[in-house]
Amino acid sequence: MNLTPSEPGFRGLTQAEAKRRFNQYGANEPSPARRTAPLFQLLLLLLNPLAIVLLVASAISAALGQRINASIIIAMVLFSVALNFIQTYRSQKAVDSIRKEVAPTANVLRDGKWIETPRREVVPGDIVKLAAGDLVPADSELLQTRDLHVQQAALTGESLPVEKTALSPPVDQGSEASEVHRVFLGTSVVSGTATAIVRATGPNTIFGDIAKRLVTRAPDTEFEQGTRRFGFLIMKTTILLVLFVLLVSVLLNRPLLESLLFAVALAVGLTPEFLPMITTITLGRGAVHMARKGVIVKHLEAMQNFGSIDVLCSDKTGTLTSGEMTLERHLDPFGTSQERVFMLAFLNSLHETGIPNPLDEAIKQRHRSDPLDTAVLKHDQPDIHDYEKLDEIPFDFERRRVSIVVQHNNQTLLITKGAPESVLSVCSAYEVDNQQHHFDDIARARVDATYRDLCGRGYRVLAVAYANVASKDVYRSDDEAGLVLAGFLAFSDPPLPTAASTVRALQQDGIQIKILSGDNELVTQHVCSQVGIDASRIVLGAELETISDTALAHIVEQTSVFARVSPSQKNRIILALKNRSHVVGYLGDGINDAPSLHAADVGISVSSAVDVAKDAADFILLEPGLDVLHSGIIEGRKSFGNVMKYLLMGTSSNFGNMFSMAAAVLFLPFLPMLPTQILLNNFLYDLAQVTIPTDEVDETFIRKPQRWNIKLIRKFMMYIGPLSSIYDFLTFFVLLKIFQASEQFFHTGWFVESLATQTLVIFVIRTARNPLRSRPSVALTITTLAIVLFALLLPYTPVASLIGFVPLPAAFLLFILIATSTYLLLVEGVKRKLMRGSDLI
């Protein structure tokens, strides 16, 4: 099969042929996501070490004739696994559906028309169009190029972009084109444009081959690191208690199997086995809420980091301002309105290809509302449609300008538009009243004054220049010399109506805003002062070149605005902030923002951003503006807050109850609770917490950036855990000395008391405030009370005897009521002392 187009006017593949090739070659994914079957996911949960030990122990119990106990153990394991699977699977499905909204696309020629199609559907033989900012969708051979430069550091390690050219004529499929004539999946277009034919997709690409041989894992987020530290803390505690129980049981000549089951059940009770489920549900629920507010979560694991941001770095355009430019004025070099400046700018924008940008759109919009066709004729200028495009010198971030070459009546005109500093550097003359004049110092000073006056009034300014050039086939940046400055375009991009209030809200919520702008300091200062960002001190990119990293670390703490900064300088600023222990978020949407998005703790982009920026980001904003971002940060904090509730519960009363069981082995003539009863207790306890993700979070919590606090978790374990144990020992005393409890009575009474205290304590621990003034969610209230009620009624049901329970007298139920109430009051007092001085209040 020959994939090379046979003629210049190729039509690309048909949709039917593309579908056939998709079925043949598969999805264009270098390392296809492993779609684990639901049944296999369920089996993986059953392979949990604790689950395996319990199932083996239940099999042994059944073999020894203890079939009822074995059945209960199996039921508890299956119920826990099923609940974990269902809740996690549903949350993950919801998040996956959200991610599809920001899946990368490619510009593909199908049936003779250019269409946007998901990148994963690109197939060998597809014709693709590439422009600055695009990710290369597959390994492809170049058919046409125009000043194409590609960043391929991910594949080759080259730090600088590489120039690529087309090979004419294209080689056959079986031949090998030189690397200079090919582009590869995993690289990105820095400047220029190209048309290419796809030769390999997915695992068959060079990037795919690397992915097969080298499986890399992204660095752990702070949330994952905190989870791991918490896991080690629980693991060490669990091992010590289990070994203690087994040692005591052996010394007291207790039955080995029963002691082993008790120790394993104790380990299950201490292990937060629902933490992955609670975390996934909480973060997944937060992701869904964020999507409703216009924030798409690409990486669920980064959710907590989003809530931990305490410094937000961003450009001003599209965040403080709408990014929707309006062309307000077109002036000659000395500031007089001049229609010819607009005509030249429109010709440049009309024929420019590459990255769509709001400045070109503003120029075209002005033409739609006030067509040049009539305006230019009034000044004896030729019709705009009589100009024929010959060539283009695309925009790049080094030149910061774009040039178009057009022809009219055998006259060839090069028109350049771009940043004033860049355009002025290649101008040797200027035009006023249709007369050209060579630059001298006085004229340059007047031109500079015109430009700076516009910037000082908040306008975004472009310079327009031109030159009559000789006709030839190809024009390059070297031809941009000796130009005539026609004048300036002034665009307004006023601050968003909500910008000032949102900046205040972010600052009140503990987030510093730092503006890193490539624009000049006058425009940046004007916009920042309007929205309440301190611009009294502005550090310029030129100054950063002479500042050491050590000095920069101090400067970034004291400075909120940086202007005329390059992409590498933005990187330095972000790294300096991270070295000062800040959690840094970076908001960017351009090609040059990709490195900073990678360097920041949290990369944030917008749906209209170039592919490179969206690919590097952790979050995508569906709408520009800081208000949407602010809502997302608050959701991130809420998600982390609900995960913390589960952790604090598991390390307080739950730990205390398990510790009490281990200690009771020393003096009780029987096990304090049967293994099946411990498992049932633990299952009901976990079931009550499934609705924690639905709970509200204190305003005091979400008004500060939140980070992992293992020290606070350890304090809860060391203070509230023993407090729970004191009440357990009090319960032991009441059962044995006052009620003269039998073994079954003891098991039943302590089961109900322990479940009531460790479950109801959520109403105290869930808030740093007075629990009576902070209402829990309806779902959490219902599930918690329902579990306690179930535990109270269970001894009076027909299944009680199967579990080893007996009915409890009313006097003991009264004791449980008094004990639970006083326990919760004491926990409230201890909680306030522990949380005083922490970030939770």
N, C-alpha and C positions, 0 to 999 in steps of 0.2 A: 504493500500500500504506500503510495507516494503522498506525503502530507504537504508538499511544497505547492503553493498556489501557482497556477500555470500562466497567470497574466496579472498585470498591475491592478486591474479592476476586480480583484477577487471578491467573492461574496461570503467567504467563511463557510463554516459547516452549517448544515441544516439542523433544525432542532431534533429531527428524527435520528440523524446520524450521530449527533452529540449524545443523545440518550443511549444509542447502541454502544458507543465507545465508553460511556460511563459504566454501563453494565460489564464491559469487557475489562477496563482498566481499574475500576473502583474509584472511590472518593479521592479527591486530591488533598490528602492529608499525609504529611511526612511520617507522622507516627500516629496512625488512626486510633481514636479514642476507643478503649476497650469497653464495649457494651456488655457488661456482665449480666447474664440472664437473671431475672428475679429469683428463680429457684436456687441458682448458684450463690447469690448473695445471702439467701437464707441459710444455706449450708455453711457459708463462711462464718456466720454468727454462731452457729452451733459448734464450730471448731475452736471457739474461745476456750482457753485452758481450764478456766473454772467450770465452764459448762461441761467439758469432757470429764473432769474429775467427778462432778455431780452425777452424770449419767452412768459412769462406771460404778460409782458407789451405789447407785440405785439398782443396777444390775446385780451387784453382789448381794444387796439386801433382799431382792426378789428371790435369788437363788437360795438364801438362807430362810426363806419363808415369810419375810417381812414385806409382803406384797402391797399392803396399804401404804406403808411408808414410802416404798419404792415408787408407787403410782403418784403420790403427792409430790415427790421430788421431781419426777419427770414432768408433771403438769406445770410446776412452778418454772422449770427451765424453759419449757415450750411457750408458756404464756409470756415470759420475759423476752425471749427471742422474737416471738411474733410481734409483740408490741413495739420493740425496738425497730424491727424491720419495716413495719407498716408506717410508723411515724417518720423514720429517716427517709424511706423511699418516696413518700409523698412530698416532703420538703425538698428533696433533691430534684424531683421532677419539676416542681414549681420554679426552682432556680434555673434549671436547664432551659425551660421555655422562655424565661426572661433573657438569657444570654443570646438566644437566637436573634434577638432584635438588633444586636450589634455585631453579627457575624461578618467577617471581611468579604468584600466583593471584588470582582474584576470586570473591566470594560472589555467585552467580548463581541466579536463580529459573528452574528448568526443570521442566516437568510438575508445577507446583504445589509443588515442593520446593526448598529452598535447598541448593545444593551448591557445593563448591569446585572450580573449573575453571581450567586454565591461562589466564592473561591473554590469551595470543595467540589463544585460541579464542573470546573474547567477540565477539559480532556485533551489528550494529544491531538494535534491538528487544529486546535482553536487558534484564531487570530486574535491577539490581545493588543490593546492600546495602553501605553505607559506614559505617565507624566510625573513631574516633580511631586514628591510626597506619596507616590504609590508604592505599595509592597509588590515585588515581582511575584505573580501568582504561581509560577511553575518554571521549570528549566526550559528556556526558550531560545530560539535562534532569531537574531535581529534581522528584520527585513528593511526597515527604514529608521534612521536616527537623525536627531538634530541636537547637537551639543549635549549628548547624553552622558551623564556622570552617575555612577552607581556606587553606593556604599555597600561593600561586601565583607566588612570586618568580621561578621559572624561566621563566615566560611573560611576566610584566608588570613584573618588577623591584621590585614592592612588598615592602618588608621586613617588614611586619606581616601577620598572617593576615586574611583577608577573610570577613565573615559572609555566608552564603548562605541563601536561603529558597526554599521551593517555590512554584511558580505554580499557583494553583488557579482553574479547572480547567486541566490540562495543555494546551499548545498543540498544534495539529496538526503533523505532520511538516514540512509545507511552510512553517510560520510560523517567525518568529524570536523566541525567548524572550530576555529581557534577560539580561545576563551575571550578574546577581545571582541568577538562577534556574537557572544552568547551572554545571557543573563540567567540568574539562578534563583530558585525558590529560597527564601530566607534572607534575600538582599532587598535594598530599597533604592528608589530613584531619588537622587539629590537635586539634579537639575536636568533640563532638557526634556525632549519627548522622543517617543519611539513607537514603532509597530513591530510586533514579533510573532512568530509562530511557535506554539507549544510543542516541545519534543518529548518531554517526560513529565509525569505527574506523580504525586504522592510518594510512596516508598521507593519508586524508581528514580527519584531525583537525587542529586548529590547530597542535599540536606537530609533526605529520607534515609539514604545509606548511612550517614553519620548517626542519625537518630536510632537506627537499628543496632549499631555497634556500641553506642554510648548513650545510656539512659541517664539523663541529668535530672536533678530535683532542685526546684527553686529553694532558695534559702528560707528557713523557717521564719514565719512572722513572729512578732513579739507575743502574740496570743498563743501560738503553737509552742513557743519556748516556755511560756508560763504554764501551759497545760502539762508539759513534760515535767517541769519542776514539781508541780502539784502531784503528778503521778508517782514520782520518786518518793515524795514525802509519805503518801499513802502506802506505797509498796513496803517501805522500811517498817512502818508501823504495823502493817498486816503481818509481815514475816515474824516480827518479834512476838506478837500476841499468839499467833498460831503455834509457833515453836514452844511458847510457854504453856499453852493448853495441852499440847501433846506430851510434854515432859511431865506435867503434873498428873495427867491421866495415867501415864505409865507407872509413875511412882505410887499412885493410889490403887493400882491394879484394876483400873476401869476396863470394860470391854474395849478391845482395840478398834473394832469396826465402828462401834458407836462413837468412840472418842475421835476417830478419824473424820467421820461424818460431821460431828459437832465442830471440829476445827475448820473443816472446809466451809461449812455453813457460816461460821464466824468470819472467815475470809471474804465470803460473798457479801456478808452484811457490811463489812468495812470498805469493800471495793466499790467505788462510784461507777458501776458497770453501765449506768444509764447516762454517764457524762457525754459520750459521743453523740447519743441520741438527743439529749437535751441541748447540746451545743449546736448540732445540725438543725434541729427544729427552730431554736431561737434565732440563729443567724439566717436561716432560710426564711423565717417569718419576717425578720428585719429586711431582708433583700426584697421580698414581695412588697412590703410597705414602702421601701425606698423607690421601687419601680413605679408605684402609684404617684410618687412625688417627683418623678422625672430623673431618677438616678438608677442606672443599670449596674449591677454588681457582676463583674467578670470573674473575680476570684473570691469565693465565699470566705476563704480563710483570712482575707484582708479586711473583713468587716470590722473587727474589733480595732484594728489599727486606724480605721477611719474615725472612730470615736476618740482615739487617743491623740489625734492631731492637736498640737499646741502652737504650731507655726504654719501658716498657709502662704506659700509663695505663688505669685501669679503675675501675668502681664495685665495691663489695665484694659486692653481691648477685649470686649466680650464678657468681661467680668464686672468691672466698674462701669463700663459703657455697654451699649447694646451690640456694638460691632456692626450695626447697620448704618453705613456711611451715607451722607447726603452731600452732594457737591454744591457748595454755597457760592464760590467765587472762582473766576478764572482771570488771572491778572498778568500783565506784562512784567518784566523784571523790576520795574520801579513802582508797581502797585496799582496801575490803572487797568480797569476792566478791558479785556481784549478777547474777542470772539475767536480769533485765529488760534489762540492757545487751546481752546476747547476743541476746535476742529482737529488739530494735530493729535491731541490726547485721545479723541474718539477713534481716529484711524488706528492708533496704536492698540486701544482696547478691543476694537472690533475684530482685529485680525490676530490678536494674541491667543495662543493656546497655552496649555499647562494648568497650573493651579488656579481654580476659580477663586476670586477674592472680592471682598466687598467694595474696594475702591473702583475696580473695573465695572462692577455692577452699578455703582452710583453714577458713573459716567454714562453708561448705557441708559440708565433710567432717566437721566436728564435729557438725553436725546429723544427718548420716547415721549416725554412731556413737552419738549420744545425742539422739534426736529431741525437738524442742521440743513436739510434740503432747501428750506426757504431762507434760513438765517444767512447762510454763506452766500447765497445769490445776491442778497442785498449789498454785499461788499465785493461783488464781482469775483467771487471765488468759485472754482469749479465744483460741480456736483460731487458729493461725497462718494457716490456709487461709481464714479468714473475711475477711482483708484484701484489698481490691481496689486494684490499682494505677491511679492516675489520671494521673500525669505523672512526668517525670524531668528533673532539671537535671543534665546530664552533667558528668563530670569534665573539668577542664582544668588546665593546668600553672600558671596564674596563681592560681586559687582553691585548688587542691590538695585539693578535696573533691568529693563527689557527693551529691546529694539525691534522695530518692524521695518522692513524695506518694501516700499510700494512704488508703483510706476504710473505716471500719467502723462500722456502726450510726449512719450519718449524721454521724459524726465524721471530720474530715479531719486527717490527721497528716502533717507534713513531717519526714522522718528524714534527718539529715545524718551522713555518715561521712567522715573524712579525716585529714590531718596535724594533730596536736594544736594547733600554733600557729595554723593556719588556722581550725580549728573554734572554738577558744577566742576568737578575735577577733570572732566573731559571736554569742557567748553572753552573756547578761545574768543568767542564773540557773543554779543547779545543783540536782541531785536526790539526796537521801540518805534512805534508809528511806521511799521513796515520798512524801517531802515536798520541795516546792520551796522554795529559799532564794535570795534575791538575793545576787549577788557583792559582797563587800567585800574590802579589802586582805588581811585575815587568811585568808579563804577562798581567795582566788587564790593566796596563798603556799602553803597546804596542797595545793591542786590541783597547783601547779607542782612541789612536792616529790614528790608521788606519781608524776607523769610522769617527772621526772628520775631518781628511784630506779629505775624500770623500765628506763629507757634505760641507766643506769649498769651494770645487770646484763645488758646485751646484748639486751634485748627490742626488737623492732620494735613501735612503739606507734601505735594509731589512736584517735582520740577519736570518741565517738558522742553526738549531740545531737538534740533534737526540738523541735517546736512545734506547737500546735494552730492551724491556719490556716483562713481562710475558703475555701469552695469556689468555684472558678472554672475556666475552660477551660485556661488556660496559666499555668504558673509559671516565674519566671525567677530569676536569682541575687539580684535585689533582695529576694526573699522570704526569703532566708537571713539573717534578722536577729532579734534578741531571742530566740535559742534557749535551751533548757534543756539544760545538760550532763548527760548520763546517766552517763557514765563512760568507761573506757578498755578497749581490747582489747590484750592483750600476746601477741605472736607470737614463737616461737623459730625461729631460722634459724641453727643452730650451724655453725661452720666445717666444711668438708669434711674427712674423715679424712686426705686427701692434701694438704690446702692448705699446711700448714706445711712439709712436705718439698719440695713443688713450689716454694714461694717460695724456699727455700734453694737448690734446684737452679737456678732462674732467676738468682738472685743470683750463684751460683758460675759461671754461664755468661755473666756480663757484662751482665745485664739488670737495670736498676733498675726497681722497681715503685712506681708512684705511684697512690694511691687518690684519685679525684675523686668524692666522694659528695654527693648532695643531702640525705642523712640528717643528723641532728644529730651533734654531735661526740662525745657520750657513747657512743652505740651504735658509731660508727665506731672510736673509740679502743679499745673493748672487743674488737671483732672483730680489729682489726689487731694488738693486743698478743698475742692468742692464736695468731696464725700467724707471728709473727716480723717484722712490719713495724714500723719505728721510728715510734711515734706520740707521741714525747715532745714534739714540736712540731706543732700542728695549726693551719693557717691557715684562717680562716673566710671565707665569701663576703663578709660585711660588711667585712672588712679589705681584701679585694681592690679594693673600690670606691674606696679612698683611696690605693691603691698605683699608682705610675706603671709603664709598661711596662719602663722601664730597671731599676727596683728589682725588679720581678717576675722579670726574667731572672736575678737573683742568688738570689732566694728559691726559685725552682723547683729550683735545684741543691741546696739545703740542706734542702728539705722533702719528705717522702714522703706526707703525708696532708693532704688538703684536704676540708673538710666544709661543708655548707650552701651548696654552690656551684651557680650557675645554669648553663644551657646556654652562655650567652655567656661566662661566666667560665671554663668548661672550655675553650672555644675559645682564650681568652687564654693559659691555662696551656700548651696544646699549642703554640701559635705561639711562646711564649717559649722553650720547650724546643728547637724547631726552629731558632730564631735562635741558639741556643747550639751548633749543629752536631750535635744529636742526631738519630738516626733514630727517630721516635716511632710506636709502635703504639697504637691506641685500641680498646678493647673495649667495645661498647655494644649495647643491644637495644631502646631506647625511642625514641619520637618525638623527644624532645629531644636524642637522641644523634646524629642525622643530621648536623648541622653539624660536630660534632667528628670524626665518621667521615670526612667530606670533608677536614677540615683536616689530619688526621694523615697521615704518610707511608704508613701501612698501616692501613686500616680493617678491623676484625674484628667480626663479629656472630655470633649463634647462630640455629639453625634455628627456634626458637620466637619470634624477635624480630618486631616489627611490620614491615610491608612496607617502610616508609620506611628503616628501619635496614638491612635486608637489601639493599635496592637501593643504598645508599650504600657498602656494605662491599666490600672486595676478597676477603675470606675469610669463610666461614661455618663455624662449629663445630657439628657435629651433636650434640655433648654439651657441657653447660656445664662449666666448671672450667679451671683453669690448667694441669693436667697434659696435657690434650689440646692446648692452645695451645703448651706447651713442646715437645711432640713435633713439632708443625708447624714451629716455628722451627728445630729441629735438621735437619729435612728440607730446609728452605730453605737452610741453610748447606751441607748436603751437595751440593745441586744446584749452588750457586755454586762450591763447591770443585772439582767435576768440570769445569765450564766453564773454570776457571782453569788446569787441567792442559793442556787443549787449547791455550789461549793461550800458556802458557809454553813448550810444545813448539814451537809455530809460530814463536815469536820467538827461539828459541835455536838448536838444531842445524839446523833447517830453514832459518832465515835464513843461518846460516853456510855451508851447502852451496850455496845460491843465490848468495851473495857470492863463494864460491870459483869458481863457474862464470863469473861476470862477470869476475873477476880473471884467470882462466886464458886468456881470450880474448887477453890482451895478449902472451903468450909462446908459446902453443901454435900449431903450424902448421895445426892443424885444430880444429874445435869440440870442447870438452871432453866434450860429450855431445850426441847427436842430439836434435832436438826431440821426436821420438816417444819416445825413451828418457826424456827429462825428464818427459814427460806420464805415461808408465807408472810411473816412479819416484814421481811425485807422487800418482798414483791409489792405488798400493799403500800408500804412506805414510798417506794419508787413510783407506784401508780398515782399516788396523790400529787407527785411533783411533775407529772407529764404536762400539766397546764401552766406551769411557771412561765413558759414563753408568752402566754397571753396577758401576763400581769403588767400593771402600770409601774413606772419607775419614778422615784422621787425627783422633783424639780431640782433639788439641791445636788443630786447625783449627776444629772445630765447637763448641769451648768458649768461643769469642769471637765477638762480632758481626763480620761480615766486610763490607768495602766495597772498591770498585774501587781498585786500586793501580797506576796507569799507570807510576809511578816504578819499581816493582819489575819490571814487564814490560820497560821500557826497559833496566834494568840487565841482565836476562837476555839481551836482544838484544845489548848492547854488550860483555858479558863472555863468555858461553857461546858466542855466535855466532862470534867470532874464534877461540875455542878449537877449535871444530869446523873452522874454516877451516885452522888449523895442521895438523890431522890430514889434511885434504884435500890440503894442499900436500906433506905427508910422503908421502901415497899417490902423488901425482904423481911425486915424486922416485924412489920405489921402482919404480914402473911404467916410467919412462923410462930411469933410469940402471942399475937392477939387472936388471930383466927385459927391457930393450930392447923395450918393448911397441909393437906395431903400433897403428894407429888403432882397429881393432876390439877388440884386447886392452885398450887403454886405456879405451875406452868401457865394456867389460864389467866390468873390475876396479873402476873407480870407481863404476859403477852399484851393484854389490853392496856395496862399502864404505860408500858414502854412505847407502844404504837401511838397512844394518845399524846404523850409528851413530845416525842420526836417528830410527829406530824404537825401538831398544832403550833409548834414553835415557828413555823414558816410565817405566821401572822406577825411575829415579833421581829424576826431576822430580815424579813423582806424589805424593811424600811429603816432608815437611820432616824426617822422622826418618831413621834408618839404614834403607836399603831392605831389608836382611835381616830387620828386625824389623817391617816393615809389609807384609803380604801383599796383592798385587793380587787382583782378582776372577778367578775361573777363566776367565770369558769373555775378559777383557782379556789374560790370560796366553796363552790359546790363539790368539787372533787375531794377537797381536804375534809370537809365535814361528812361527806358520804363515806369516806374510808373509815373515819373514827366511829361513825354510827354502825357500819358493817362489823367492825371489831367488837363493839359492845353487844351486838345482837348475835354474833356467831356462836357463843357458848350455849345459846338457847335453841339452836337449830338442830335438825336431825343429823347433820354431818359432823357435829361437834365431837361425838365419840370417836369418829374415824381419825380425827386429828389429835385426840387426846385431851379435849377440853371438857370442862364441867360447868354447869350454871354457877354464877357468882351471886352471893347474897347482896341485898340492897345496901347493907352497911359498908361493904367493901366498895361498891360503886360510888357511895358518898365520899369515901376516902380518896378514890381516884379523882373525883371532881375537885376536892380541896387541894390535893397534891398537885394536880395539873395547873390549877389557877395560881397557886403560890409559886410554882416553878416558873411559869411564864412571867410573873412579876419580877422575880429575881433575875431571870435572863434579860429582861428589859433594862434593869439597872446595870448589869455587867456590860451589856451591849453598848450602852451609852458611853461608858468609860472607855471601852475598847475603841469605839469609833471616834471619840473626841481627838481631834488633831489629825485624823486620817482624811483622805480626799473624798470620803463617801458622804460627808456632811458639810 
